[in-house]
Amino acid sequence: MTSDTLAPVALSNHGPRLSPIVAGAWRMGEWGMNVEQRVRWIEQCLDLGITSFDHADIYGGYTVERLFGEALAAQPSLRSRMQLVTKCGIKLVSERRPGHAIKSYDTSRAHVLASVDESLRALHTDHIDLLLIHRPDALMDPDELAHTFEGLRAAGKVLHFGVSNHTPSQLALLNNRIGLATNQIELSPLHLNALTDGTLDQCLDLGIRPMIWSPLAGGRLFKAGDEAAQRVRTVLEALGRQHQVSVATMAYAWILRHPSRPVPITGSQRLEALQEALAALSLPLAAEDWYRVLEASLGRSVA
């Protein structure tokens, strides 16, 4: 793998430069790592060339940002070597958020400002590189939210902004008021909605790279007894033998083949899993092979 392959990529004209593979920390609370082990995991990601880390305030029941931040507090020099992405806007009922009476979505100025300040404290940082609105809020006031973003940028608390899980019309509503960096969406060989609902078309049209969560379908790709997963896995295994890589690497290569130039997010603490994702960056996938995977997922020829 060349240094060019691992070079940071610009998400858009309005976005930060992230590593082409992003380390997802959402399961960190399940990893059972002490502070020293968390520091070492971060260092190993950085050594591999993965410099961007994806968070959300709600991950681990509002605990993961704090766990990651404890590692940064223990080794402050790591912060200058990385980009931090986090999300807000979902309100979960939790003992850690006693003011939340019902699960809901909130993009009000008060909630976004409070969420950013809490994330900054938890992560032990003075700024967030990229803040995303986690889910669409039916009550979003796009003018108010754009003004809130502008204030956060002026204060130096957040450098760039985007959305997650938004439809094309929802993204456009906000993007018309303030330039957004990305739409973080679900895409995998077993989750194809973004290919047909206009989401990836919009990314291409606006020149923004989508960030991709659950690129391995949350582990479903390897689940026994799932007929669609078995069909896709059979094709990926055959392609993997041809390219001498794993099924996981082929799944990442399938995502990366899309011309919107996606940026996948991993979800594992295992270095081998991170290396499998990185290996896909230099793996060319023929268009017909891409369609073979699609056909297997659909269970039929394309229409």
C-alpha positions in Angstrom: 0.0 0.0 0.0 1.4 3.4 -1.0 1.5 6.6 0.9 -0.8 8.1 -1.7 -3.4 5.4 -0.9 -3.4 6.4 2.7 -3.4 10.2 2.1 -6.1 12.2 3.8 -9.2 12.9 1.6 -11.3 16.1 1.5 -14.9 15.3 2.2 -16.0 18.3 0.2 -15.2 22.0 -0.4 -16.8 22.6 3.0 -15.3 19.7 4.8 -12.2 18.5 6.7 -9.6 16.1 5.4 -10.1 12.6 6.9 -8.2 9.4 6.5 -9.8 7.3 3.8 -10.8 4.7 6.4 -12.3 6.0 9.7 -12.1 4.1 13.0 -15.5 3.8 14.6 -15.5 3.9 18.3 -19.2 3.2 19.0 -18.5 -0.2 20.6 -15.6 0.9 22.7 -17.7 0.5 25.9 -18.0 -3.2 25.1 -14.3 -3.7 24.5 -13.3 -3.9 28.2 -10.1 -1.9 27.7 -8.4 0.1 30.5 -7.0 3.5 29.8 -3.6 2.3 28.7 -5.1 -0.2 26.3 -7.3 2.5 24.8 -4.2 4.7 24.3 -2.5 1.8 22.6 -5.4 1.1 20.3 -5.5 4.7 19.2 -1.7 4.7 18.6 -2.0 1.5 16.6 -4.8 3.1 14.4 -2.6 6.1 13.8 0.4 3.9 13.0 -1.7 2.2 10.3 -2.6 5.5 8.8 -6.1 5.7 10.2 -6.2 9.2 11.7 -9.9 9.9 11.9 -12.2 8.6 14.7 -16.0 8.5 14.6 -18.2 9.1 17.7 -21.6 10.2 18.8 -22.7 11.5 22.1 -25.2 8.6 22.6 -22.7 5.8 21.9 -22.4 3.4 24.8 -25.3 5.1 26.5 -23.4 8.4 26.6 -20.1 6.7 27.7 -17.9 6.2 24.7 -16.8 9.8 24.2 -15.7 9.8 27.9 -13.8 6.6 27.5 -12.0 7.9 24.4 -11.4 11.2 26.1 -9.7 9.5 29.1 -7.2 8.1 26.7 -6.5 11.6 25.2 -6.1 13.0 28.7 -3.6 10.3 29.5 -1.7 11.0 26.2 -2.5 14.6 25.1 0.0 14.5 22.2 -2.3 12.2 20.3 -4.9 14.9 19.7 -2.8 16.8 17.2 -2.4 13.6 15.1 -6.1 12.9 14.6 -9.5 14.2 13.4 -12.5 13.8 15.7 -16.0 13.3 14.3 -19.0 13.3 16.5 -22.7 13.5 16.3 -25.6 15.0 18.3 -29.4 15.4 17.9 -30.7 12.1 19.3 -32.1 12.3 22.9 -32.2 8.9 24.6 -33.9 8.2 27.9 -30.9 7.6 30.2 -29.9 8.0 33.8 -26.9 10.0 32.3 -29.4 12.5 30.8 -32.1 12.8 33.5 -33.8 15.7 31.6 -34.7 13.4 28.7 -38.3 12.2 29.2 -38.8 10.5 25.8 -36.7 9.3 23.0 -36.8 12.2 20.4 -34.7 14.2 18.0 -33.6 17.8 18.9 -31.8 20.3 16.7 -32.7 23.3 18.7 -30.0 25.8 19.4 -30.0 25.1 23.1 -29.6 21.3 22.6 -26.9 21.5 20.0 -24.9 24.0 22.0 -25.2 21.9 25.1 -24.3 18.7 23.3 -21.2 20.2 21.8 -20.0 21.5 25.1 -20.6 18.1 26.7 -18.7 16.4 23.9 -15.8 18.7 24.2 -15.6 18.0 27.9 -15.9 14.2 27.5 -13.4 14.0 24.7 -10.9 16.3 26.5 -10.5 18.5 23.4 -11.0 22.2 22.6 -12.5 21.6 19.2 -14.4 19.0 17.1 -13.2 18.6 13.5 -16.6 17.5 12.2 -20.0 17.6 13.8 -23.0 15.7 12.3 -26.7 15.9 13.1 -27.3 12.2 13.9 -30.8 11.8 12.6 -33.4 14.0 10.9 -35.4 16.2 13.3 -39.0 16.8 12.0 -39.0 20.0 13.9 -35.7 21.3 12.6 -35.6 25.0 11.9 -32.9 25.1 9.2 -32.2 28.8 9.6 -31.7 28.5 13.3 -29.5 25.4 13.0 -27.3 27.1 10.3 -27.0 30.1 12.6 -26.0 27.8 15.5 -23.4 26.2 13.3 -22.0 29.5 12.3 -21.7 30.5 16.0 -19.9 27.3 16.9 -17.4 27.8 14.0 -16.8 31.4 15.0 -16.1 30.2 18.6 -13.6 27.7 17.3 -15.5 24.8 18.9 -16.5 23.0 15.7 -14.6 23.3 12.4 -17.0 21.6 9.9 -20.6 20.4 9.8 -22.6 17.6 8.2 -25.5 15.3 8.7 -26.1 11.6 9.1 -29.0 9.4 7.9 -30.6 12.3 6.1 -32.7 12.0 2.9 -31.6 14.2 -0.1 -34.3 16.7 0.5 -33.4 17.0 4.2 -29.8 17.5 3.4 -30.6 20.1 0.7 -32.8 22.0 3.2 -29.8 22.7 5.4 -27.1 22.7 2.8 -28.8 25.6 1.0 -28.1 27.6 4.2 -24.6 26.4 5.2 -22.3 24.2 3.3 -22.2 20.7 4.6 -19.3 18.3 4.5 -20.9 14.9 4.3 -23.9 12.7 4.8 -23.0 9.7 7.0 -25.2 6.8 5.8 -25.7 3.1 5.9 -24.4 1.1 2.9 -23.2 -2.4 2.4 -23.7 -5.3 -0.1 -26.8 -6.1 2.1 -28.2 -2.6 2.5 -28.7 -1.0 -0.9 -31.1 1.9 -0.3 -28.6 4.7 -0.8 -28.1 3.4 -4.4 -31.7 3.9 -5.4 -33.2 6.6 -3.1 -31.1 9.5 -4.5 -28.7 9.8 -1.6 -25.5 8.8 -3.5 -26.7 10.7 -6.6 -26.9 13.8 -4.5 -23.4 13.3 -3.1 -22.1 13.1 -6.6 -24.0 16.1 -7.7 -22.8 18.2 -4.7 -19.3 16.9 -4.7 -19.4 15.5 -1.2 -18.0 12.2 -0.1 -20.5 10.1 2.0 -19.3 8.5 5.2 -20.4 4.9 5.4 -21.5 3.2 8.6 -22.1 -0.6 8.9 -20.1 -1.5 5.8 -20.2 -5.1 6.8 -24.0 -5.0 7.5 -23.4 -5.0 11.3 -21.9 -8.5 11.0 -24.9 -9.9 9.1 -22.6 -10.6 6.1 -21.1 -13.5 8.1 -24.3 -14.8 9.7 -25.2 -18.4 9.1 -28.8 -19.1 7.9 -29.3 -15.7 6.2 -30.0 -16.5 2.6 -29.1 -13.1 1.2 -25.9 -13.0 3.2 -25.0 -16.5 2.0 -25.5 -15.5 -1.6 -23.4 -12.4 -1.3 -20.7 -14.2 0.8 -20.3 -16.8 -1.9 -19.6 -14.2 -4.6 -17.3 -12.2 -2.3 -15.4 -15.4 -1.4 -14.8 -16.2 -5.1 -13.6 -12.7 -5.7 -11.5 -12.8 -2.6 -9.7 -15.9 -3.9 -9.1 -14.2 -7.2 -7.6 -11.1 -5.4 -6.1 -13.1 -2.5 -8.0 -11.0 0.1 -10.7 -11.7 2.7 -14.5 -11.4 2.3 -14.4 -8.3 4.5 -11.8 -6.6 2.2 -14.0 -7.5 -0.8 -17.0 -5.9 0.9 -15.1 -2.7 1.5 -13.8 -2.7 -2.1 -17.4 -3.0 -3.3 -18.4 0.1 -1.4 -15.3 2.0 -2.4 -16.0 1.3 -6.1 -18.9 3.7 -6.1 -18.0 7.0 -7.9 -19.2 9.1 -4.9 -15.9 8.0 -3.3 -17.3 6.8 0.0 -15.3 6.9 3.3 -16.1 3.7 5.2 -16.2 3.5 9.0 -14.9 0.4 10.7 -16.5 -0.9 13.9 -13.9 -3.2 15.4 -11.1 -3.0 17.9 -9.2 -5.8 16.1 -6.2 -4.5 14.1 -6.7 -7.3 11.6 -10.2 -5.9 10.9 -8.8 -2.4 10.3 -6.1 -3.9 8.0 -8.8 -5.7 6.0 -10.5 -2.3 5.4 -7.2 -0.6 4.5 -6.4 -3.4 2.0 -9.5 -2.5 0.0 -8.1 1.0 -0.8 -5.7 -0.5 -3.4 -8.0 -3.2 -4.7 -9.4 -2.5 -8.2 -12.9 -4.0 -8.6 -14.2 -4.5 -12.2 -17.7 -3.1 -12.9 -19.0 -6.5 -13.8 -17.7 -7.9 -10.5 -19.5 -5.1 -8.7 -22.7 -6.0 -10.4 -22.2 -9.7 -9.5 -22.3 -8.7 -5.8 -25.3 -6.6 -6.4 -27.1 -9.4 -8.2 -26.3 -11.8 -5.4 -27.8 -9.3 -2.9 -31.0 -8.8 -4.9 -31.3 -12.5 -5.6 -32.0 -11.8 -9.2 -30.5 -10.1 -12.3 -30.7 -6.3 -12.3 -33.9 -5.0 -13.9 
